[in-house]
Each structure stands twice: as C-alpha cells, then as structure tokens.
Amino acid sequence: MTNPVLIEVLRGAIVESAHRGAVAVFDADGKSVLEIGDTSRPVFPRSAVKAIQALPLVESGAADAYGFGNRELALACASHSGEPAHAELARAMLAKAGLDGNALECGTHWPSNHDAEITLARAGGTPNALHNNCSGKHSGFLCTCVHAGIAHQGYVKAGHALQEMVRDAMQSVTGARHGADERATDGCSIPTYAVPLKSFALGFARMATARGFGPERAKAAKRLFSACMAEPFFVAGTGRADVALMEAAPGRIFAKGGAEGAYCAAVPELGLGISLKCDDGAGRAGEAMVAAILAKLLRSDEALAAKLSDLANAPIESRVGAKVGALRPTAALS
C-alpha cells in the first residue's frame, strides 16, 4: 500500500516537495476514529514514546523518593535542545541519586539549540552527555535503577533489568509485542521496537484516559502527561514544535515528536491518541501533520483550531525573513 501525500511544500504557488505518510487516531477501547495510509505497517516510534518509557520512573517510587516535580518528569519524557536549563536539570536529577553525568550511556553531542551551542563554544567548552537530547530520559532511567537497587552499568542494553521494565510498559500500554524480532537500537543506544503505527495511537489514548490501567499505572500516566503539559519547555526547548502545540492549548494537548518524522500525541478531553509517520523521515512534515490532525479533532474550538492550522501551514522564509512559500496539508488531512 502506498501512503498518500499528506504535506506539500510550496515555493511561491508551485509545489516544490511532497511528503507521504500515515496517521492513526484511536480511542482507548481500540476503536479507530481516523486512519490514513497503512497504519498496520510496523514503524519505529523513536523518541515519540518517551512518556511511556518514563512510567517505571514513577511506578517504582523513584520519582517520589527523589522529590521530582513537573520539570523533572517533563525532562524524563524529553528530547531537549541542550539549553543550560535542560543540562542543569539533568545534572540535578542524577545528583539526587548520588550520580553524575559520567553515569550516562546516551553519548554526547552539541546542543541542538543554536544559541546554546554558540554560547558553549565561545566559552571554550565542549559538550558532554548532559547536552544529549535524551539525557533527561536517561537520568530518569538511572534514578530508577538506583532506587530499585539495580546495578546501573549497561542500563541501555537489551535484557538489562531496566530495559525489561521499559519493554514491559511499552507492550502493556500499546498492546503490541516488543520482542527481539522487532528490536533495533535507537540513537541514544537503548532498544527501540518497530510495531504497527496504530498501536501507538491506542497506547496514547490509554495514557490519556488510563482506560484499562490499574491504579498505580493510572496515577503514573496522568502525572507524566500533566507534567509535560505544564512544563513543555522541558519536553523540548525554545522554538520547538512540541512546545508550540502544547502552549496553544495549555493542559489540553500532549505532543511528542521523534526522529525520522514520527509523532505521537493525545487529546485527553476527547480520549483520543494520535500516531503518525512521515515516510521520508522529514521532521517538518511530521510537525505539520500532527498540527493539522489536532486542528481537525479540535475544530469545535474555532480559535484553537485556527492556531493549530497556522502551525500546520508554517511559512517558508528566505534568508532575509521574507515569506517565499509554506507547508500545506493536502485534502487527505483536511
């Protein structure tokens, strides 16, 4: 099955590029509300599922033991930009468990935020693992290990007790098998699993409603979603799409992007979960797709739908700031 074109990129009035993809919107009972393209095809969700991966941090009691609030929990679900506030909070999380950045096994890269990168370079600094966009998630992993009495060395490897906790959470929430046949390695070295796209939509509907969850998981899911929606900057960073989407409707939209054009989102008031994948891996297209879907689902709120539509139709600018084109959702989305 060939997925339809969902986003076109205009330069002037001419289509310059086009992005195909698939979208799934499900409720927590497994009812399909909207499906576009092949939603049964296995995809890697990458960082879009970090809120599910953070469940053991809360369920184990580690988050309470170390006094974590909304900012720490949001960072545990984050793909942050490596800004000073992000790196410092990750450092502080680790310190609560008696660790430092040397315990992180996520690898090192420069901050993705341009200003943070330039500031660090001008000061003669070099990046460390705290600047890695996944350092918050990994700090949460390490805190879970220490609190649970699990040896943390090698915590990123498949088969480690921590990764088994994460895998079990992913399987339970999405209802999809996460086995060796579905497994590969994510950019931050932990296992990632390719399962049907629609399974993630179901999983995020369950996270938003706690439908089918026991009391502890229900509390943990609500706490993580609430933290992310309350502190979206710590989920992503300055100028990022996740922040713009959640700030457009505070407390009403959860959104989390992943690499290679993957996105998961939820609308708690509607009890719906959303997952999508841009076939060619373009992040800008994934961002436009999720904004368009959210605008469609929340169309009864005209002011909010207009904000979301503006995000879906993001401008293309020249180097001097002039608008020279735009992204445009196709009829398949609108």
C-alpha positions, 0 to 999 in steps of 0.5 A, spaced: 500 500 500 502 506 498 501 512 503 498 518 500 501 525 500 499 528 506 504 535 506 506 539 500 511 544 500 510 550 496 515 555 493 511 561 491 504 557 488 508 551 485 509 545 489 516 544 490 516 537 495 511 532 497 511 528 503 507 521 504 505 518 510 500 515 515 496 517 521 492 513 526 487 516 531 484 511 536 480 511 542 482 507 548 477 501 547 481 500 540 476 503 536 479 507 530 476 514 529 481 516 523 486 512 519 490 514 513 495 510 509 497 503 512 497 504 519 498 496 520 505 497 517 510 496 523 514 503 524 519 505 529 516 510 534 523 513 536 523 518 541 515 519 540 514 514 546 518 517 551 512 518 556 511 511 556 518 509 557 518 514 563 512 510 567 517 505 571 520 512 573 514 513 577 511 506 578 517 504 582 517 510 587 523 513 584 520 519 582 517 520 589 523 518 593 527 523 589 522 529 590 521 530 582 516 535 580 513 537 573 520 539 570 523 533 572 518 528 569 517 533 563 525 532 562 524 524 563 519 524 557 524 529 553 528 530 547 531 537 549 535 542 545 541 542 550 539 549 553 543 550 560 536 549 563 535 542 560 543 540 562 542 543 569 536 539 570 539 533 568 545 534 572 540 535 578 536 529 577 542 524 577 545 528 583 539 526 587 541 519 586 548 520 588 550 520 580 553 524 575 553 525 568 559 520 567 553 515 569 550 516 562 550 511 556 546 516 551 553 519 548 554 526 547 553 531 542 552 539 541 546 542 543 541 542 538 539 549 540 543 554 536 544 559 541 546 554 546 551 551 542 554 558 540 554 560 547 558 553 549 563 554 544 565 561 545 566 559 552 571 554 550 567 548 552 565 542 549 559 538 550 558 532 554 552 527 555 548 532 559 547 536 552 544 529 549 537 530 547 535 524 551 539 525 557 533 527 561 530 520 559 536 517 561 537 520 568 530 518 569 532 511 567 538 511 572 534 514 578 530 508 577 535 503 577 538 506 583 532 506 587 530 499 585 537 497 587 539 495 580 546 495 578 546 501 573 552 499 568 549 497 561 542 500 563 541 501 555 542 494 553 537 489 551 535 484 557 538 489 562 533 489 568 531 496 566 530 495 559 525 489 561 521 494 565 521 499 559 519 493 554 514 491 559 510 498 559 511 499 552 507 492 550 502 493 556 500 500 554 500 499 546 498 492 546 503 490 541 509 485 542 516 488 543 520 482 542 527 481 539 524 480 532 522 487 532 528 490 536 533 495 533 537 500 537 535 507 537 540 513 537 541 514 544 543 506 544 537 503 548 532 498 544 527 501 540 521 496 537 518 497 530 510 495 531 504 497 527 503 505 527 496 504 530 498 501 536 501 507 538 495 511 537 491 506 542 497 506 547 496 514 547 489 514 548 490 509 554 495 514 557 490 519 556 484 516 559 488 510 563 482 506 560 484 499 562 490 501 567 490 499 574 491 504 579 498 505 580 499 505 572 493 510 572 496 515 577 503 514 573 500 516 566 496 522 568 502 525 572 507 524 566 502 527 561 500 533 566 507 534 567 509 535 560 503 539 559 505 544 564 512 544 563 513 543 555 519 547 555 522 541 558 519 536 553 523 540 548 526 547 548 525 554 545 522 554 538 520 547 538 514 544 535 512 540 541 512 546 545 508 550 540 502 545 540 502 544 547 502 552 549 496 553 544 492 549 548 495 549 555 493 542 559 489 540 553 494 537 548 500 532 549 505 532 543 511 528 542 515 528 536 521 523 534 526 522 529 525 520 522 518 524 522 514 520 527 509 523 532 505 521 537 500 525 541 493 525 545 487 529 546 485 527 553 478 531 553 476 527 547 480 520 549 483 520 543 491 518 541 494 520 535 500 516 531 503 518 525 509 517 520 512 521 515 515 516 510 521 520 508 523 521 515 522 529 514 521 532 521 517 538 518 512 534 515 511 530 521 510 537 525 505 539 520 501 533 520 500 532 527 498 540 527 493 539 522 490 532 525 489 536 532 486 542 528 481 537 525 479 533 532 479 540 535 475 544 530 469 545 535 474 550 538 474 555 532 480 559 535 484 553 537 483 550 531 485 556 527 492 556 531 493 549 530 492 550 522 497 556 522 502 551 525 500 546 520 501 551 514 508 554 517 511 559 512 517 558 508 522 564 509 528 566 505 534 568 508 532 575 509 525 573 513 521 574 507 515 569 506 517 565 499 512 559 500 509 554 506 507 547 508 500 545 506 496 539 508 493 536 502 485 534 502 487 527 505 488 531 512 483 536 511 
